[in-house]
Amino acid sequence: MATAILLQPRTPPDYHRIASSKLTIPSDPEVSIPVGILACDPLLRSLDTTVVSATIVQPPAAAAEKSKKATKKAVAAPSLPTEPLLHVQLHDTVIFPEGGGQPTDIGTLTVKADGSSWEVLQAKRHGGHAVHYVRVKGDADAALKAFAPGTEVTVALGDEGYERRYDHMSMHTSQHLLSALLETRLDVPTLSWSLTTYPSPCYVEVPRGLTAEEVLSIQNEANRLVFEGRKVHVEVEELDNSAEPTQVQKTESGRAIGKALPEDYTGGVKRVVVIDGVDRNPCCGTHLPSIHNLQLFLLPHTEALSRSSTTNARLYFLAGPRLITYLTSTHNIAARTSAIMSCGPPLLPERVSQVVEERKKVEKRVNDLEAELAEQIAKTVLADQATKAGEGLVATHLHRVEDSTNALGFLSSVASAVSSKAEKYLSSRPYLFVLSSTPSTQTQNTSSVVLVIGSDDKIVKQIGDALKVKVGIKGGGKGPRWSGKYTGVWKATKENTAIADVLNEMQS
């Protein structure tokens, strides 16, 4: 029986290209390789290297707190503990230090001498070199001893770290492809981009909205290039720190397009990512060696963003693992919905439209019936009060058990009917009606509604104030109406009795 053998993907030998005869990669294990030429194989998962330096650092309280705050869209860096951390600098590393819009990798450091494994929470660029933020295990002095300069270690991404890296590379390389096509095909520059938290779509921010036709044309062109399997490579050369800083291009509104090199980027290299025949773009991030598996899906709309006198837009996109997750999720949703609607996925829009139309008809019928019922209740209540002798204030309470989605709306219909018919049944006698409604099933968090109407604004306010104090109803009103809400279990022997007592006092 044949057995499938899964081979690890390999990066082509010409992926990393040194474009200058003056630039060499340091081979001395006591020297840290600059950012930009670290472990030049983007698919490499682990690497044997040596420790250059290690220090114990106490994270500032503000920084530790900031690391815990995740935004809705941007990728949040892994949290840093408040206790001391090891800052470890290696000769080389496969763990990417955040930069270029791409978040930090995570991974482990394993000391070869004793096999101890240490968690790398983040990696950041300090000047032109990568520093690993390592969680301290036990005594700080022992941790420093474990990572003494010259110590041989294995730095690795691990399964979780590699999946994270692969996702980031897929989205980052796709963004380069997308931005290049927007610029060359539509003359639309990318103002910024955001690598959002998995599995959300990432987005590029552009100076104007795009039509559905423009979005589709860019998507088709991108996927034609993906089908061709355009290669990606990196070119590096020495960084000329004596040169004038690169001026960032700006739009007519003054908005910057992209970013220049950070001011503290010293000792590194100048690095350009090239998609063959498509794009050349300075970038320090990690990228796949080919776009052949990066089928690009653009959400067919742009989200408008108004900022002072300009209106920018966001175009969302998916590729790689995020696209697979998106397709799986949407398929499952469609399949579950189809089962509920008893039809195949192609018929879902038609069947949902039918259900919506039927629901509208049902809601109209319910509204009509509630209006008829409100009229009938008002007639019954007024007729009953009209039979009672007396010339003073007509005051009564009507309580109903209703499972209506809009109980207050129904009581308002009853109140309106009462107001319109009061003169006919009660002549000129003053009146005060308290209407209340509770659902059939109640808990301590159940909300019951109360509506007060009357012929005298002053009396309505007095009864409302009394209901607040003696029944615990929270509410307010103006003129001849007052409404409120009661939270808890409404008991006829308690709340109804309390309302009756308030009304009796009012009549007195």
Disulfide bonds with the S-S distance in Angstrom:
none
